[in-house]
């Protein structure tokens, strides 16, 4: 079972440090700011960076799908 199938939308917003219902551009901006902080290639010595990176990526993909399928302006 994937991370996105267990979590709910509010959790995805929280992971990306944005408020529910923000514009898509804000979600992208936050994603782009967070990924370098946790990318395992950039921080191989920090324990948990890979799992945090995957969590941020999964949240972004889930919100992207939500925005595309719900008719929210992207």
N, C-alpha and C positions, 0 to 999 in steps of 0.2 A: 504494500500500500504506500503510495507516495505521500510526501509531506503535504502537498496541496489538497489531497483528498480528505485529510483529517482536519486541517485548519479551516477557519472561517475568515471571511473578508476582513473583519476588524483586525485580526491578527496580522494579515498581510500588510495592512496600512501601518500598523505599529512597527513591524520589522523594518519597513522602509522609512520610518520616521515622518510620515505624512498623515494628514487628517483625512478621514473618509470623505469621499466626494470631491477631492481636489482635482484640478485639471490634469490631464495626462502629462503635460509638460513638467509639472512639479514632481510627478512620480519618476519620470525619466531622469530629471535632475538629481533627485535623491539617490536613485539607483547608481548613476554614474559617479556620485560622490562616495558611496559606500563600497562599491566593488574593489577599488584599489586598496582600501584599508584592510580588506580580508582576503585578497587574492592569494592563494597558496603559493604561487610562483614568486610573489613579492615578499611573502612572510613565511617561509618554510619553518622557521624556528619558533613561531608562535603557535602554541598548542590550541587547537580548536578553530584555527583560521579557515581551514578547508570546510568544516561543517557550517561555520557562520556564512562563508561565501555561498555555499549551496543553499542555505536558508534564504539569503537575500535574493539570489537568482530565482529560486522557486516562487517567492512572494511576487517578484516582478512579473514572471511569466503568468502566474495566476491572475494578477490584476490586469495584465495585458489582455488575457482571454476574457475577463469580466467586462472590460471596457469595449472590446470588439463585439461581444455577443449581446450586451445589454442596451446598445444604442447610445451609450454615453459618448459625447464628443471626444475624439482622440486627438 
